[in-house]
Amino acid sequence: MNTPTKTQYLLLFLDTPTPHAPAPEEMQVIMGKWMTWLKGLKDEGIYVGGNRLEDGKKVVRGVKFTDGPYVESKEIIGGYIVVNAASMAEAEKVAKGCPGLEYGGSVEVRPMYPPSL
Amino acid sequence: MKPPIPSNPQAAAPHSGVPGVVDHLFRRESGRLVAILARRFGGDRLRVAEDAIQDALLRAMQIWPFQGIPENPSAWILRVACHRALDHVRHDQVGRGKIPQLEALAEDCLAASSGEATPRFEGEIRDSQLRMMFACCHPGLSVESQIALTLKVLCGFGEREIAAAFLEGESAIAKRLVRARQFLREQKVAVELPPVEELRCRVDAVLQALYLLFNEGYKASHGDSLLRRDLCEDAIRLGELLVAHRLGDRPSTHALLALMYFNAARLPARTGVDGGSLRLSEQERALWDMELARKGSVHLAASAVGNELTRFHLEAGIAACHALAANNGATDWERILSLYDSLIALHPSPIVALNRAVALARVRGPAKGLDSLASMPGRASIEGYYLLHVVEGQLWLDAGEPAKATVSLRKAHALAVVEPERRELERRLTEAQA
């Protein structure tokens, strides 16, 4: 899995909550797009790992626990994947394939420190 | 479950193709599982069941791409939905009494999720759907509401899909559903089989709703062809569910199923390459699905019991004449005409009169058909219906009056909404003017 010559990038999926959930058929279509996308990344050896995140959350600041406020935007982090990429530009290219982009979501791309440094 | 109507090879493949997941799984599961959950909550709290299933599907959509598809997807969805419903009722005085039942259901799901669903589990889903069908088709609801509710609750359609099938606005459908749920809540309609004294009228209401649901899918005049096909499949599926139960196993139910199967048998051939609906004589009979026609015959035979003669019997008889004729020339138009005569006596309507005129023209010539159209009662109410003018145009052509045919076909062309039908009418206009 670990390709030493390549840096790993964290792709954070930011969802914009919508008031109405899609119809069941539409949900299945969306799921299909995600499955196809992730399978492609796995087949090409780009995918390192990832998951969806549960909705529940707490923000910890100093010793105080709060339920908010969070980062000013209405977007919430819905999930993440870690990918192998040679450069930021290549990682961005991977992010552009994310199906969430078609549904009002966005992807934050962050380089990770290589383990050896 | 195998869909009752095999998919049309000419139609575009559905876009929901997901490896490892059957087509329409989410929609199908939504329809099955809302019923099983609503049965425990009662029809008055339908929304809780619907929301729980919706949440569960949303979760599946998000998690399965990362964690893979569970061994028994239905049980997974239902178990998650049970937990959502439990979260809901814990905060709710009235609902708290449902907790033991929901916990037991969640347990069942856990047991089922390790492998294939048990027959008991599947049996309970079928039973719940049947009860839900009676609740959705409650005679206190308008027929439009019954159909919208059936599509939403039992077939898993979204509001936008229902709106597209009925050529109505999404917000109109949403309002209709809100009012329908409100009725079930206020009347405390239980998700139960109707009492014996109401049985006949309640079964009739369900049959009427299924009949309209099927026709909505069958008529080729508007909408998305794949969606329409799904409506036909669902109407047949629900009809089979009804007939399989002793309460629904009535001659009229068999007659409706026969009617739907005979017409469904002709579906693959009903649209030409460009999607325009075709005249019967131009349909490719080799494309007709004889397996469906055979099922139609079985139900038609089963419908001929007792002395009840419904419009479904007569319409099934007509559909059988078309579907079972060896070729267009062998169609028994005499019999079709006599069935239409009985139908118009039992259920007079301008649409029936229009269809009867076609049969009359076949038996006694185009002039008789045109006469009957000119003098039919209630003609004004279908003057804006393009098929009236299509039929008149064709009969004028057959009568050797191309000028009059052109006038009728131009009217039809101005009234037709769907592009393929307009093209088809342009083709006929050229034919008339040649």
Interface residues (C-beta under 8 A of the other chain):
Chain A: A21 P22 A23 P24 E25 E26 M27 Q28 V29 I30 M31 G32 W34 M35 T36 W37 L38 K39 G50 N51 R52 G78 G79
Chain B: H15 S16 G17 V18 P19 V21 H24 L25 F26 R27 E29 S30 Q54 D55 L57 L58 A60 M61 Q62 I63 W64 P65 F66 Q67 G156 F157 G158 E159 R160 E161
